[in-house]
Amino acid sequence: MTIPRPPLLRKRGAWAAGRRTTGIAIDLGSARTRAWIPDRGLVFDVPTTTLSGGEVCHPVRRGTVVDPDAAASMLDHRLGRPAGFGRYSIAVVTIPVLCTDHHRSTALTALKVLDARTVLTIHSVKAAALGAGAGLDQPLLVVDVGAHLTEVGLLVDGGVTHGRRIEAGTSDLGATTTVAELVQSIVAMVTGLLRLDCGGQVVDALERGPLLTGGGALRPEITYRLAKRLVAPVRPAAAPQFAAVRGAGLALVAAGHHPSVPLEGLL
């Protein structure tokens, strides 16, 4: 499926060129939420949970914000004014491939608590590629294996053109899914892309070697089995669980350095 460029979620005005602003990059995952701030680096890496009525609540499930109020409460407690932050000029948040308008809407609702002037989205697979330092001048296949969601994205000329996702990840291993089954699902997603009009670019990306990111890249058995099944060199990113938030941070810095460029064109 062709992937549209992530839209600008919220814009309340432009910031003046040359003016120093405070921004934040957020990787709002199903299992963990991470945040990055310029000049401070990673400031937040905690389970994506909050308390509601004395019970633990999981506001993000399988890549979708299912409880925006709970997500907002968590973000406000950790990254808002109660934590000494808030009033950001710009926020960049990762979103999965094939993200629905409903997910974007609920993500926007949750992020309002941070009082950011502008909120941008970036596909998590592109953010991971940026965070891994992968060159984007050639077709690149990114396989992001998270705790509850696994994504495959094809990047061409720096943009995500096609993608696939399944609602399974490392947290399912040993319970309902085996490593072999997860790898088979990834191979099926890649094979599906090969059948599309982007097949030639997928072949080029496979010859280059897929980039493996997310917590699943920390599991050697996934890397080994995937490389064997794809007959391609699979390249795990360094500190792969942080690749997406690092890349979102780089996109944040780029947006802040180019205030005259349309924001949608940066991500």
Buried (B, 14 or more C-beta within 10 A) or exposed (E): EEBEBBEBBBBEEEBEEEEEBBBBBBBBBBBBBBBBBBEEEBBBBEEBBBEBEEEEBBBBBBBBBBBBBBBBBBBBBBBBEEEEBBEBBBBBBBBBBBBEEEBBEBBBBBBBBBBBBBBBBBBBBBBBBBBBEBEBEBBBBBBBBBBBBBBBBBBBEEBBBBBBBBEBBBBBBEEEBEBEEBBBBBBEBBEBBEEBEBEEBBBBBBEBBBBBBBBBBBBEEBBEBBBEBBEBEBBBBEBBBBBBBBBBBBBBBBBBEEBEEEBEEBB
